[in-house]
Amino acid sequence: MSLPRSRHGSISHEGRLIEYQIVHRAAVTRRIHLEINERGGLLVVAPRRMSVRDINKALQKRSQRVTRFLAEARAHKRDLPALNYRNGERHLFLGESYPLNITERSGKRGMVRLDGDGFKVVAPGQGPENVRNLLIRWYRRQAQQQFESRLASFAGLAPWTDGELPAMRLRLMKRTWGSCSSKGIITLNPHLVKAPAECINYVIAHEICHLREHNHGRAFYVLQEQLFPDWREFKDHLKQKGHIYLHA
Ligand SMILES: [Zn+2]
């Protein structure tokens, strides 16, 4: 893989200049997508084949949307505390927050356990990076269990699965909760395990509907309405609070 090249540009909206940086990622092949960087600057992830001129034209045409995206993304960023992975810091699981209770013991194997009092973490070395890695692994294991059992329940309710458990993969993603490939493999974001259980159910029901209907046409919504009638509420919750769960 070659290093991502980066280029810069700017557009204007209502007399204000919006500067951006263009990056390419192998996964982005069809459309432009927007992100913000650590300093709150605009990142435009664009297909490699798209020229700088076309990127600029596309952004300028949607300057209103770009402005709204930036305002929202910056506000979300402000809401989020910097995570330090220190004692007492609160972390989420299934919509509840629990404090970290960390013991550093060199030579010991790392361990994370969640009970009513919070996360007991035994870190094999010093420093927040150790704790962060242990937690990421813990969340992944929980996600595997939580998602598998919910996938089985919803597949059981969806006649088009013929009672078969769909294939599932986990992948840490920055903005996506789940997806369903044309081969019927459901990919889910382990960060989702921090959200309330009903949000997990919503995403899983949504992806199971994609096993039958691959796009978001009318037929898809009919299925989703049947399988998970409250989908609007939890879709909305993820839209409002999702950035908190994606923060790690
Ligand atoms: Zn979908």
Residues whose N, C-alpha, C, O or C-beta is under 5 A from the ligand:
A	BS01	ZN	none
